[in-house]
Amino acid sequence: NIYASWCQQNLYYPFASLGDWEIMNFLLTSRLSMRAIDEFLSLHLMNSLPLSFSTAKELHSHAEMLPSGLHWNARVVPTTHPTKSPVTLYYHDLLDCVESLFNHPLFVQMMDYLPSHLFTTAECIVRVFMEWMSSDGAWDLQLKFPEGSTLCGVILSSDKTHITNMCGRKVGHPLLISLANIHMDIRNKGSSHAFLLLALMPIPTFTHPATQICSVLKEHLFHHCLDIVLEPLKQAACFGRMMSDPIGNLCYCFTLLVSYIVDTPEACMLACVQGCTSLVITAMYKDFGDPDCHLPCTPTPVYPM
């Protein structure tokens, strides 16, 4: 933030005060024209107020100095098999999304920065599990990183959604991101906006005559796009990144994917298994219920499209 030094002297910079900000916010959200705003600001009562702007042009110039939001990136993803139209991936920078959630001022009292163990009594007999930071998993992960670092648990969620059924059957495949550090009751509220739109995964139409091959190609493309979007996450998980918390303190953060919220069909696609196969072990549906211990699913090479 190029205006950080000014913000230390005036919390509402580039505006003079809270009242100055409230008037600006009211005028910009009232859908008044530039001429109407000029007439409003020229009133004798408004001239008596200590405002930092006197015209609509000055008002908009002040608003343009405010920090901008996340920027969209577009990338054409090449495929070895032809599609009806070019495959374009639209996405935000993942670490920008994580930092936007990590330093959000509304979450300053609603976020955990260190793992903890909670007990019902001082004898530490009955343990209480509430947030992710109170789990053994978070505690074990914290021990693997340098002392004084902060663990940022990343949560992803994706689901193919029908946008329109009557007008061309438009379909979207959004990928959302949140932080497990945010308290669960706050994170699950839609009004908190604790989930950000990270990417719009492409839904291509392959021209291969075999329907089953087209399905496999779509799943391979989804994994490839997911690898593109999550590349910054992998780098920050290995080397860390400095981020500012809501009160301005710098934290050495390591970003780890700790949860992926999906339904069963999408979980099968992510695990590269068919619908009648276990997602976590190598058992088929015919093996369900037998006493044998099957091997866990492990990563296997994915051939290029």
HUKA-V415603 format. One line per field, one symbol per residue. phi: phi as a letter, one per 30 degrees, with the letter a starting at -180 (. if undefined). burial: + if it has 24 or more other C-alpha atoms within 12 Angstrom, else -. A space follows every 50 residues. Layout:
# HUKA-V415603
phi->???
burial->???
This chain:
# HUKA-V415603
phi->.dcddddddbdcedcdadddddddddddcdiddddddddddddddddddd ddbbbdddddddddddedddcdcbbdcdbdcdbdbeccccacdddddddd ddcdddcdcbbccbdbccbdbddhcccccbcddccdddddddddcedjdc ccdcccabadbddbcccihdbbbdccbacdddedddddddddhdccddac ddbdcdcddddddddddddddddddddddcddddddddciadbcdecjdd bdcccbdcabcbddeddddddhbddcbddcbdddddcdjdddccdddbdb dcddd
burial->-----------++++----++-++--+---------+---+--------- ++++++--++-++-------------+-+-+-+---+-++++++++++++ ++++--+--++++++-+-------------+++++--+--++--+---++ ++++++++++------------++++++++++++-++------+++++++ ++++++---------+++++++++++-+++-++--++--++++++----- ++++++++-+-----++-+++++----++--++----------------- -----
